[in-house]
């Protein structure tokens, strides 16, 4: 029984350490992305628009569906 507990404890420790490493990498990547947006802003680009483009490129199908619904609603309100 003690061997099984030791194995489970080692596995748990390994999982936690892997998660912690990934969290550190995620934080570093987040900081890098923030720097890129700051650089883009310094060159006159609108960061809100850049973020929107990134999100659109992540999920083009959802964007297309939302745009179609938006166009339909605007047409119904004679805004097009």
PDB file of N, CA, C and O in Angstrom:
ATOM      1  N   UNK A   1       0.819  -1.205   0.000  1.00  0.00           N
ATOM      2  CA  UNK A   1       0.000   0.000   0.000  1.00  0.00           C
ATOM      3  C   UNK A   1       0.857   1.261   0.000  1.00  0.00           C
ATOM      4  O   UNK A   1       0.514   2.234  -0.671  1.00  0.00           O
ATOM      5  N   UNK A   2       1.951   1.261   0.731  1.00  0.00           N
ATOM      6  CA  UNK A   2       2.817   2.432   0.806  1.00  0.00           C
ATOM      7  C   UNK A   2       3.461   2.718  -0.537  1.00  0.00           C
ATOM      8  O   UNK A   2       3.687   3.878  -0.882  1.00  0.00           O
ATOM      9  N   UNK A   3       3.760   1.668  -1.304  1.00  0.00           N
ATOM     10  CA  UNK A   3       4.356   1.855  -2.627  1.00  0.00           C
ATOM     11  C   UNK A   3       3.354   2.537  -3.552  1.00  0.00           C
ATOM     12  O   UNK A   3       3.714   3.442  -4.304  1.00  0.00           O
ATOM     13  N   UNK A   4       2.091   2.099  -3.495  1.00  0.00           N
ATOM     14  CA  UNK A   4       1.056   2.709  -4.323  1.00  0.00           C
ATOM     15  C   UNK A   4       0.864   4.173  -3.947  1.00  0.00           C
ATOM     16  O   UNK A   4       0.709   5.021  -4.826  1.00  0.00           O
ATOM     17  N   UNK A   5       0.872   4.478  -2.657  1.00  0.00           N
ATOM     18  CA  UNK A   5       0.742   5.862  -2.196  1.00  0.00           C
ATOM     19  C   UNK A   5       1.915   6.695  -2.706  1.00  0.00           C
ATOM     20  O   UNK A   5       1.743   7.837  -3.133  1.00  0.00           O
ATOM     21  N   UNK A   6       3.097   6.112  -2.653  1.00  0.00           N
ATOM     22  CA  UNK A   6       4.294   6.813  -3.115  1.00  0.00           C
ATOM     23  C   UNK A   6       4.219   7.090  -4.605  1.00  0.00           C
ATOM     24  O   UNK A   6       4.593   8.172  -5.058  1.00  0.00           O
ATOM     25  N   UNK A   7       3.733   6.110  -5.379  1.00  0.00           N
ATOM     26  CA  UNK A   7       3.593   6.289  -6.831  1.00  0.00           C
ATOM     27  C   UNK A   7       2.570   7.375  -7.129  1.00  0.00           C
ATOM     28  O   UNK A   7       2.810   8.247  -7.964  1.00  0.00           O
ATOM     29  N   UNK A   8       1.429   7.323  -6.444  1.00  0.00           N
ATOM     30  CA  UNK A   8       0.394   8.341  -6.644  1.00  0.00           C
ATOM     31  C   UNK A   8       0.911   9.718  -6.260  1.00  0.00           C
ATOM     32  O   UNK A   8       0.624  10.707  -6.935  1.00  0.00           O
ATOM     33  N   UNK A   9       1.668   9.779  -5.182  1.00  0.00           N
ATOM     34  CA  UNK A   9       2.225  11.044  -4.725  1.00  0.00           C
ATOM     35  C   UNK A   9       3.217  11.589  -5.767  1.00  0.00           C
ATOM     36  O   UNK A   9       3.226  12.786  -6.053  1.00  0.00           O
ATOM     37  N   UNK A  10       4.039  10.714  -6.324  1.00  0.00           N
ATOM     38  CA  UNK A  10       4.996  11.136  -7.349  1.00  0.00           C
ATOM     39  C   UNK A  10       4.283  11.608  -8.606  1.00  0.00           C
ATOM     40  O   UNK A  10       4.685  12.596  -9.219  1.00  0.00           O
ATOM     41  N   UNK A  11       3.221  10.898  -8.990  1.00  0.00           N
ATOM     42  CA  UNK A  11       2.456  11.314 -10.168  1.00  0.00           C
ATOM     43  C   UNK A  11       1.811  12.669  -9.931  1.00  0.00           C
ATOM     44  O   UNK A  11       1.844  13.541 -10.800  1.00  0.00           O
ATOM     45  N   UNK A  12       1.228  12.841  -8.764  1.00  0.00           N
ATOM     46  CA  UNK A  12       0.587  14.107  -8.433  1.00  0.00           C
ATOM     47  C   UNK A  12       1.596  15.243  -8.475  1.00  0.00           C
ATOM     48  O   UNK A  12       1.323  16.303  -9.039  1.00  0.00           O
ATOM     49  N   UNK A  13       2.766  15.022  -7.875  1.00  0.00           N
ATOM     50  CA  UNK A  13       3.811  16.033  -7.870  1.00  0.00           C
ATOM     51  C   UNK A  13       4.236  16.370  -9.312  1.00  0.00           C
ATOM     52  O   UNK A  13       4.431  17.537  -9.652  1.00  0.00           O
ATOM     53  N   UNK A  14       4.375  15.341 -10.143  1.00  0.00           N
ATOM     54  CA  UNK A  14       4.778  15.550 -11.537  1.00  0.00           C
ATOM     55  C   UNK A  14       3.731  16.363 -12.290  1.00  0.00           C
ATOM     56  O   UNK A  14       4.080  17.267 -13.049  1.00  0.00           O
ATOM     57  N   UNK A  15       2.446  16.052 -12.090  1.00  0.00           N
ATOM     58  CA  UNK A  15       1.387  16.819 -12.742  1.00  0.00           C
ATOM     59  C   UNK A  15       1.425  18.279 -12.308  1.00  0.00           C
ATOM     60  O   UNK A  15       1.348  19.180 -13.143  1.00  0.00           O
ATOM     61  N   UNK A  16       1.543  18.510 -11.015  1.00  0.00           N
ATOM     62  CA  UNK A  16       1.574  19.877 -10.487  1.00  0.00           C
ATOM     63  C   UNK A  16       2.759  20.646 -11.059  1.00  0.00           C
ATOM     64  O   UNK A  16       2.614  21.798 -11.467  1.00  0.00           O
ATOM     65  N   UNK A  17       3.915  20.022 -11.090  1.00  0.00           N
ATOM     66  CA  UNK A  17       5.107  20.696 -11.612  1.00  0.00           C
ATOM     67  C   UNK A  17       4.970  21.005 -13.092  1.00  0.00           C
ATOM     68  O   UNK A  17       5.403  22.064 -13.546  1.00  0.00           O
ATOM     69  N   UNK A  18       4.370  20.089 -13.853  1.00  0.00           N
ATOM     70  CA  UNK A  18       4.154  20.359 -15.280  1.00  0.00           C
ATOM     71  C   UNK A  18       3.199  21.531 -15.470  1.00  0.00           C
ATOM     72  O   UNK A  18       3.427  22.401 -16.310  1.00  0.00           O
ATOM     73  N   UNK A  19       2.129  21.543 -14.681  1.00  0.00           N
ATOM     74  CA  UNK A  19       1.160  22.645 -14.770  1.00  0.00           C
ATOM     75  C   UNK A  19       1.832  23.964 -14.413  1.00  0.00           C
ATOM     76  O   UNK A  19       1.619  24.974 -15.083  1.00  0.00           O
ATOM     77  N   UNK A  20       2.641  23.955 -13.363  1.00  0.00           N
ATOM     78  CA  UNK A  20       3.336  25.185 -12.955  1.00  0.00           C
ATOM     79  C   UNK A  20       4.261  25.684 -14.064  1.00  0.00           C
ATOM     80  O   UNK A  20       4.324  26.886 -14.325  1.00  0.00           O
ATOM     81  N   UNK A  21       4.978  24.772 -14.717  1.00  0.00           N
ATOM     82  CA  UNK A  21       5.857  25.184 -15.828  1.00  0.00           C
ATOM     83  C   UNK A  21       5.049  25.789 -16.962  1.00  0.00           C
ATOM     84  O   UNK A  21       5.443  26.802 -17.540  1.00  0.00           O
ATOM     85  N   UNK A  22       3.923  25.172 -17.281  1.00  0.00           N
ATOM     86  CA  UNK A  22       3.072  25.694 -18.351  1.00  0.00           C
ATOM     87  C   UNK A  22       2.522  27.071 -17.981  1.00  0.00           C
ATOM     88  O   UNK A  22       2.446  27.957 -18.832  1.00  0.00           O
ATOM     89  N   UNK A  23       2.141  27.254 -16.726  1.00  0.00           N
ATOM     90  CA  UNK A  23       1.642  28.555 -16.272  1.00  0.00           C
ATOM     91  C   UNK A  23       2.724  29.624 -16.401  1.00  0.00           C
ATOM     92  O   UNK A  23       2.434  30.756 -16.786  1.00  0.00           O
ATOM     93  N   UNK A  24       3.960  29.273 -16.083  1.00  0.00           N
ATOM     94  CA  UNK A  24       5.076  30.217 -16.236  1.00  0.00           C
ATOM     95  C   UNK A  24       5.276  30.579 -17.700  1.00  0.00           C
ATOM     96  O   UNK A  24       5.481  31.745 -18.038  1.00  0.00           O
ATOM     97  N   UNK A  25       5.216  29.573 -18.567  1.00  0.00           N
ATOM     98  CA  UNK A  25       5.373  29.830 -20.001  1.00  0.00           C
ATOM     99  C   UNK A  25       4.230  30.678 -20.532  1.00  0.00           C
ATOM    100  O   UNK A  25       4.434  31.567 -21.359  1.00  0.00           O
ATOM    101  N   UNK A  26       3.005  30.394 -20.042  1.00  0.00           N
ATOM    102  CA  UNK A  26       1.838  31.165 -20.467  1.00  0.00           C
ATOM    103  C   UNK A  26       2.001  32.632 -20.066  1.00  0.00           C
ATOM    104  O   UNK A  26       1.685  33.531 -20.845  1.00  0.00           O
ATOM    105  N   UNK A  27       2.490  32.867 -18.860  1.00  0.00           N
ATOM    106  CA  UNK A  27       2.702  34.245 -18.392  1.00  0.00           C
ATOM    107  C   UNK A  27       3.751  34.945 -19.245  1.00  0.00           C
ATOM    108  O   UNK A  27       3.599  36.117 -19.590  1.00  0.00           O
ATOM    109  N   UNK A  28       4.812  34.226 -19.582  1.00  0.00           N
ATOM    110  CA  UNK A  28       5.866  34.814 -20.413  1.00  0.00           C
ATOM    111  C   UNK A  28       5.334  35.140 -21.804  1.00  0.00           C
ATOM    112  O   UNK A  28       5.640  36.198 -22.355  1.00  0.00           O
ATOM    113  N   UNK A  29       4.548  34.245 -22.366  1.00  0.00           N
ATOM    114  CA  UNK A  29       3.966  34.486 -23.690  1.00  0.00           C
ATOM    115  C   UNK A  29       3.009  35.669 -23.624  1.00  0.00           C
ATOM    116  O   UNK A  29       2.994  36.506 -24.526  1.00  0.00           O
ATOM    117  N   UNK A  30       2.210  35.744 -22.561  1.00  0.00           N
ATOM    118  CA  UNK A  30       1.296  36.883 -22.394  1.00  0.00           C
ATOM    119  C   UNK A  30       2.042  38.198 -22.338  1.00  0.00           C
ATOM    120  O   UNK A  30       1.596  39.192 -22.910  1.00  0.00           O
ATOM    121  N   UNK A  31       3.168  38.212 -21.658  1.00  0.00           N
ATOM    122  CA  UNK A  31       3.985  39.432 -21.582  1.00  0.00           C
ATOM    123  C   UNK A  31       4.548  39.773 -22.956  1.00  0.00           C
ATOM    124  O   UNK A  31       4.606  40.944 -23.331  1.00  0.00           O
ATOM    125  N   UNK A  32       4.962  38.761 -23.706  1.00  0.00           N
ATOM    126  CA  UNK A  32       5.480  38.998 -25.061  1.00  0.00           C
ATOM    127  C   UNK A  32       4.397  39.582 -25.968  1.00  0.00           C
ATOM    128  O   UNK A  32       4.652  40.508 -26.738  1.00  0.00           O
ATOM    129  N   UNK A  33       3.201  39.036 -25.871  1.00  0.00           N
ATOM    130  CA  UNK A  33       2.086  39.540 -26.692  1.00  0.00           C
ATOM    131  C   UNK A  33       1.780  40.985 -26.319  1.00  0.00           C
ATOM    132  O   UNK A  33       1.525  41.813 -27.193  1.00  0.00           O
ATOM    133  N   UNK A  34       1.803  41.288 -25.037  1.00  0.00           N
ATOM    134  CA  UNK A  34       1.550  42.655 -24.586  1.00  0.00           C
ATOM    135  C   UNK A  34       2.592  43.616 -25.175  1.00  0.00           C
ATOM    136  O   UNK A  34       2.258  44.725 -25.592  1.00  0.00           O
ATOM    137  N   UNK A  35       3.847  43.180 -25.204  1.00  0.00           N
ATOM    138  CA  UNK A  35       4.908  44.005 -25.798  1.00  0.00           C
ATOM    139  C   UNK A  35       4.676  44.238 -27.286  1.00  0.00           C
ATOM    140  O   UNK A  35       4.932  45.329 -27.793  1.00  0.00           O
ATOM    141  N   UNK A  36       4.191  43.215 -27.984  1.00  0.00           N
ATOM    142  CA  UNK A  36       3.921  43.358 -29.415  1.00  0.00           C
ATOM    143  C   UNK A  36       2.818  44.384 -29.640  1.00  0.00           C
ATOM    144  O   UNK A  36       2.919  45.226 -30.532  1.00  0.00           O
ATOM    145  N   UNK A  37       1.754  44.312 -28.822  1.00  0.00           N
ATOM    146  CA  UNK A  37       0.677  45.296 -28.950  1.00  0.00           C
ATOM    147  C   UNK A  37       1.193  46.702 -28.650  1.00  0.00           C
ATOM    148  O   UNK A  37       0.804  47.659 -29.321  1.00  0.00           O
ATOM    149  N   UNK A  38       2.055  46.835 -27.661  1.00  0.00           N
ATOM    150  CA  UNK A  38       2.621  48.143 -27.337  1.00  0.00           C
ATOM    151  C   UNK A  38       3.463  48.666 -28.497  1.00  0.00           C
ATOM    152  O   UNK A  38       3.412  49.851 -28.826  1.00  0.00           O
ATOM    153  N   UNK A  39       4.225  47.789 -29.104  1.00  0.00           N
ATOM    154  CA  UNK A  39       5.038  48.180 -30.266  1.00  0.00           C
ATOM    155  C   UNK A  39       4.147  48.609 -31.425  1.00  0.00           C
ATOM    156  O   UNK A  39       4.418  49.607 -32.092  1.00  0.00           O
ATOM    157  N   UNK A  40       3.081  47.845 -31.659  1.00  0.00           N
ATOM    158  CA  UNK A  40       2.148  48.192 -32.737  1.00  0.00           C
ATOM    159  C   UNK A  40       1.497  49.543 -32.456  1.00  0.00           C
ATOM    160  O   UNK A  40       1.356  50.368 -33.358  1.00  0.00           O
ATOM    161  N   UNK A  41       1.100  49.769 -31.197  1.00  0.00           N
ATOM    162  CA  UNK A  41       0.494  51.047 -30.829  1.00  0.00           C
ATOM    163  C   UNK A  41       1.484  52.185 -31.045  1.00  0.00           C
ATOM    164  O   UNK A  41       1.106  53.258 -31.513  1.00  0.00           O
ATOM    165  N   UNK A  42       2.741  51.955 -30.707  1.00  0.00           N
ATOM    166  CA  UNK A  42       3.779  52.960 -30.918  1.00  0.00           C
ATOM    167  C   UNK A  42       3.985  53.298 -32.377  1.00  0.00           C
ATOM    168  O   UNK A  42       4.477  54.376 -32.712  1.00  0.00           O
ATOM    169  N   UNK A  43       3.606  52.368 -33.252  1.00  0.00           N
ATOM    170  CA  UNK A  43       3.724  52.604 -34.691  1.00  0.00           C
ATOM    171  C   UNK A  43       2.413  53.092 -35.301  1.00  0.00           C
ATOM    172  O   UNK A  43       2.269  53.147 -36.522  1.00  0.00           O
ATOM    173  N   UNK A  44       1.450  53.451 -34.429  1.00  0.00           N
ATOM    174  CA  UNK A  44       0.226  54.080 -34.895  1.00  0.00           C
ATOM    175  C   UNK A  44      -0.932  53.136 -35.174  1.00  0.00           C
ATOM    176  O   UNK A  44      -1.955  53.571 -35.704  1.00  0.00           O
ATOM    177  N   UNK A  45      -0.807  51.862 -34.837  1.00  0.00           N
ATOM    178  CA  UNK A  45      -1.902  50.926 -35.078  1.00  0.00           C
ATOM    179  C   UNK A  45      -2.860  50.919 -33.898  1.00  0.00           C
ATOM    180  O   UNK A  45      -2.458  51.133 -32.755  1.00  0.00           O
ATOM    181  N   UNK A  46      -4.131  50.670 -34.190  1.00  0.00           N
ATOM    182  CA  UNK A  46      -5.174  50.602 -33.172  1.00  0.00           C
ATOM    183  C   UNK A  46      -5.197  49.179 -32.607  1.00  0.00           C
ATOM    184  O   UNK A  46      -5.533  48.232 -33.319  1.00  0.00           O
ATOM    185  N   UNK A  47      -4.846  49.031 -31.345  1.00  0.00           N
ATOM    186  CA  UNK A  47      -4.740  47.705 -30.727  1.00  0.00           C
ATOM    187  C   UNK A  47      -6.085  46.995 -30.613  1.00  0.00           C
ATOM    188  O   UNK A  47      -6.147  45.770 -30.708  1.00  0.00           O
ATOM    189  N   UNK A  48      -7.158  47.753 -30.410  1.00  0.00           N
ATOM    190  CA  UNK A  48      -8.476  47.119 -30.356  1.00  0.00           C
ATOM    191  C   UNK A  48      -8.789  46.431 -31.679  1.00  0.00           C
ATOM    192  O   UNK A  48      -9.322  45.322 -31.702  1.00  0.00           O
ATOM    193  N   UNK A  49      -8.460  47.088 -32.761  1.00  0.00           N
ATOM    194  CA  UNK A  49      -8.706  46.513 -34.082  1.00  0.00           C
ATOM    195  C   UNK A  49      -7.799  45.308 -34.309  1.00  0.00           C
ATOM    196  O   UNK A  49      -8.239  44.292 -34.848  1.00  0.00           O
ATOM    197  N   UNK A  50      -6.548  45.414 -33.904  1.00  0.00           N
ATOM    198  CA  UNK A  50      -5.637  44.280 -34.044  1.00  0.00           C
ATOM    199  C   UNK A  50      -6.155  43.072 -33.274  1.00  0.00           C
ATOM    200  O   UNK A  50      -6.137  41.954 -33.789  1.00  0.00           O
ATOM    201  N   UNK A  51      -6.618  43.288 -32.044  1.00  0.00           N
ATOM    202  CA  UNK A  51      -7.152  42.186 -31.235  1.00  0.00           C
ATOM    203  C   UNK A  51      -8.393  41.583 -31.892  1.00  0.00           C
ATOM    204  O   UNK A  51      -8.593  40.369 -31.873  1.00  0.00           O
ATOM    205  N   UNK A  52      -9.209  42.441 -32.464  1.00  0.00           N
ATOM    206  CA  UNK A  52     -10.415  41.945 -33.146  1.00  0.00           C
ATOM    207  C   UNK A  52     -10.024  41.081 -34.346  1.00  0.00           C
ATOM    208  O   UNK A  52     -10.619  40.027 -34.573  1.00  0.00           O
ATOM    209  N   UNK A  53      -9.041  41.519 -35.104  1.00  0.00           N
ATOM    210  CA  UNK A  53      -8.586  40.739 -36.255  1.00  0.00           C
ATOM    211  C   UNK A  53      -8.038  39.384 -35.800  1.00  0.00           C
ATOM    212  O   UNK A  53      -8.323  38.357 -36.416  1.00  0.00           O
ATOM    213  N   UNK A  54      -7.264  39.387 -34.737  1.00  0.00           N
ATOM    214  CA  UNK A  54      -6.718  38.126 -34.216  1.00  0.00           C
ATOM    215  C   UNK A  54      -7.849  37.182 -33.838  1.00  0.00           C
ATOM    216  O   UNK A  54      -7.799  35.993 -34.154  1.00  0.00           O
ATOM    217  N   UNK A  55      -8.872  37.704 -33.161  1.00  0.00           N
ATOM    218  CA  UNK A  55     -10.012  36.872 -32.765  1.00  0.00           C
ATOM    219  C   UNK A  55     -10.797  36.375 -33.976  1.00  0.00           C
ATOM    220  O   UNK A  55     -11.249  35.230 -33.996  1.00  0.00           O
ATOM    221  N   UNK A  56     -10.957  37.217 -34.967  1.00  0.00           N
ATOM    222  CA  UNK A  56     -11.651  36.802 -36.188  1.00  0.00           C
ATOM    223  C   UNK A  56     -10.887  35.663 -36.857  1.00  0.00           C
ATOM    224  O   UNK A  56     -11.479  34.675 -37.292  1.00  0.00           O
ATOM    225  N   UNK A  57      -9.576  35.812 -36.931  1.00  0.00           N
ATOM    226  CA  UNK A  57      -8.775  34.781 -37.581  1.00  0.00           C
ATOM    227  C   UNK A  57      -8.779  33.469 -36.806  1.00  0.00           C
ATOM    228  O   UNK A  57      -8.590  32.404 -37.393  1.00  0.00           O
ATOM    229  N   UNK A  58      -8.990  33.536 -35.498  1.00  0.00           N
ATOM    230  CA  UNK A  58      -9.069  32.324 -34.680  1.00  0.00           C
ATOM    231  C   UNK A  58     -10.306  31.508 -35.043  1.00  0.00           C
ATOM    232  O   UNK A  58     -10.245  30.282 -35.136  1.00  0.00           O
ATOM    233  N   UNK A  59     -11.424  32.195 -35.248  1.00  0.00           N
ATOM    234  CA  UNK A  59     -12.689  31.500 -35.454  1.00  0.00           C
ATOM    235  C   UNK A  59     -13.468  32.196 -36.568  1.00  0.00           C
ATOM    236  O   UNK A  59     -14.450  32.893 -36.312  1.00  0.00           O
ATOM    237  N   UNK A  60     -13.022  31.999 -37.793  1.00  0.00           N
ATOM    238  CA  UNK A  60     -13.610  32.672 -38.960  1.00  0.00           C
ATOM    239  C   UNK A  60     -15.077  32.306 -39.151  1.00  0.00           C
ATOM    240  O   UNK A  60     -15.882  33.167 -39.507  1.00  0.00           O
ATOM    241  N   UNK A  61     -15.441  31.048 -38.923  1.00  0.00           N
ATOM    242  CA  UNK A  61     -16.822  30.618 -39.143  1.00  0.00           C
ATOM    243  C   UNK A  61     -17.786  31.370 -38.216  1.00  0.00           C
ATOM    244  O   UNK A  61     -18.826  31.851 -38.663  1.00  0.00           O
ATOM    245  N   UNK A  62     -17.444  31.471 -36.939  1.00  0.00           N
ATOM    246  CA  UNK A  62     -18.297  32.190 -35.991  1.00  0.00           C
ATOM    247  C   UNK A  62     -18.411  33.649 -36.382  1.00  0.00           C
ATOM    248  O   UNK A  62     -19.489  34.238 -36.306  1.00  0.00           O
ATOM    249  N   UNK A  63     -17.291  34.236 -36.803  1.00  0.00           N
ATOM    250  CA  UNK A  63     -17.308  35.636 -37.229  1.00  0.00           C
ATOM    251  C   UNK A  63     -18.262  35.822 -38.407  1.00  0.00           C
ATOM    252  O   UNK A  63     -19.076  36.746 -38.417  1.00  0.00           O
ATOM    253  N   UNK A  64     -18.156  34.934 -39.400  1.00  0.00           N
ATOM    254  CA  UNK A  64     -19.018  35.037 -40.579  1.00  0.00           C
ATOM    255  C   UNK A  64     -20.491  34.932 -40.198  1.00  0.00           C
ATOM    256  O   UNK A  64     -21.328  35.663 -40.728  1.00  0.00           O
ATOM    257  N   UNK A  65     -20.805  34.020 -39.277  1.00  0.00           N
ATOM    258  CA  UNK A  65     -22.187  33.866 -38.823  1.00  0.00           C
ATOM    259  C   UNK A  65     -22.668  35.127 -38.116  1.00  0.00           C
ATOM    260  O   UNK A  65     -23.787  35.581 -38.359  1.00  0.00           O
ATOM    261  N   UNK A  66     -21.842  35.698 -37.248  1.00  0.00           N
ATOM    262  CA  UNK A  66     -22.222  36.909 -36.529  1.00  0.00           C
ATOM    263  C   UNK A  66     -22.402  38.087 -37.477  1.00  0.00           C
ATOM    264  O   UNK A  66     -23.320  38.890 -37.312  1.00  0.00           O
ATOM    265  N   UNK A  67     -21.532  38.187 -38.459  1.00  0.00           N
ATOM    266  CA  UNK A  67     -21.651  39.271 -39.432  1.00  0.00           C
ATOM    267  C   UNK A  67     -22.921  39.136 -40.260  1.00  0.00           C
ATOM    268  O   UNK A  67     -23.569  40.136 -40.569  1.00  0.00           O
ATOM    269  N   UNK A  68     -23.280  37.914 -40.619  1.00  0.00           N
ATOM    270  CA  UNK A  68     -24.509  37.687 -41.387  1.00  0.00           C
ATOM    271  C   UNK A  68     -25.733  38.086 -40.570  1.00  0.00           C
ATOM    272  O   UNK A  68     -26.656  38.710 -41.093  1.00  0.00           O
ATOM    273  N   UNK A  69     -25.740  37.727 -39.295  1.00  0.00           N
ATOM    274  CA  UNK A  69     -26.864  38.099 -38.419  1.00  0.00           C
ATOM    275  C   UNK A  69     -26.902  39.611 -38.233  1.00  0.00           C
ATOM    276  O   UNK A  69     -27.976  40.212 -38.269  1.00  0.00           O
ATOM    277  N   UNK A  70     -25.745  40.227 -38.035  1.00  0.00           N
ATOM    278  CA  UNK A  70     -25.680  41.679 -37.886  1.00  0.00           C
ATOM    279  C   UNK A  70     -26.236  42.372 -39.130  1.00  0.00           C
ATOM    280  O   UNK A  70     -27.014  43.320 -39.024  1.00  0.00           O
ATOM    281  N   UNK A  71     -25.838  41.899 -40.291  1.00  0.00           N
ATOM    282  CA  UNK A  71     -26.322  42.492 -41.547  1.00  0.00           C
ATOM    283  C   UNK A  71     -27.833  42.319 -41.678  1.00  0.00           C
ATOM    284  O   UNK A  71     -28.529  43.236 -42.115  1.00  0.00           O
ATOM    285  N   UNK A  72     -28.341  41.146 -41.300  1.00  0.00           N
ATOM    286  CA  UNK A  72     -29.777  40.895 -41.339  1.00  0.00           C
ATOM    287  C   UNK A  72     -30.521  41.864 -40.430  1.00  0.00           C
ATOM    288  O   UNK A  72     -31.516  42.463 -40.839  1.00  0.00           O
ATOM    289  N   UNK A  73     -30.046  42.020 -39.209  1.00  0.00           N
ATOM    290  CA  UNK A  73     -30.695  42.935 -38.258  1.00  0.00           C
ATOM    291  C   UNK A  73     -30.618  44.383 -38.727  1.00  0.00           C
ATOM    292  O   UNK A  73     -31.594  45.125 -38.616  1.00  0.00           O
ATOM    293  N   UNK A  74     -29.482  44.779 -39.243  1.00  0.00           N
ATOM    294  CA  UNK A  74     -29.341  46.159 -39.727  1.00  0.00           C
ATOM    295  C   UNK A  74     -30.248  46.399 -40.913  1.00  0.00           C
ATOM    296  O   UNK A  74     -30.812  47.484 -41.055  1.00  0.00           O
ATOM    297  N   UNK A  75     -30.394  45.406 -41.763  1.00  0.00           N
ATOM    298  CA  UNK A  75     -31.284  45.524 -42.910  1.00  0.00           C
ATOM    299  C   UNK A  75     -32.723  45.656 -42.426  1.00  0.00           C
ATOM    300  O   UNK A  75     -33.477  46.464 -42.969  1.00  0.00           O
ATOM    301  N   UNK A  76     -33.118  44.893 -41.429  1.00  0.00           N
ATOM    302  CA  UNK A  76     -34.470  44.970 -40.892  1.00  0.00           C
ATOM    303  C   UNK A  76     -34.751  46.344 -40.307  1.00  0.00           C
ATOM    304  O   UNK A  76     -35.900  46.785 -40.267  1.00  0.00           O
ATOM    305  N   UNK A  77     -33.703  47.021 -39.854  1.00  0.00           N
ATOM    306  CA  UNK A  77     -33.871  48.357 -39.274  1.00  0.00           C
ATOM    307  C   UNK A  77     -33.580  49.463 -40.283  1.00  0.00           C
ATOM    308  O   UNK A  77     -33.457  50.631 -39.916  1.00  0.00           O
ATOM    309  N   UNK A  78     -33.470  49.087 -41.556  1.00  0.00           N
ATOM    310  CA  UNK A  78     -33.162  50.029 -42.638  1.00  0.00           C
ATOM    311  C   UNK A  78     -31.882  50.826 -42.370  1.00  0.00           C
ATOM    312  O   UNK A  78     -31.812  52.027 -42.631  1.00  0.00           O
ATOM    313  N   UNK A  79     -30.880  50.131 -41.845  1.00  0.00           N
ATOM    314  CA  UNK A  79     -29.599  50.782 -41.550  1.00  0.00           C
ATOM    315  C   UNK A  79     -28.557  50.471 -42.615  1.00  0.00           C
ATOM    316  O   UNK A  79     -27.443  50.991 -42.551  1.00  0.00           O
ATOM    317  N   UNK A  80     -28.892  49.639 -43.588  1.00  0.00           N
ATOM    318  CA  UNK A  80     -27.939  49.264 -44.626  1.00  0.00           C
ATOM    319  C   UNK A  80     -28.244  50.019 -45.884  1.00  0.00           C
ATOM    320  O   UNK A  80     -27.553  49.849 -46.889  1.00  0.00           O
TER     321      UNK A  80
END
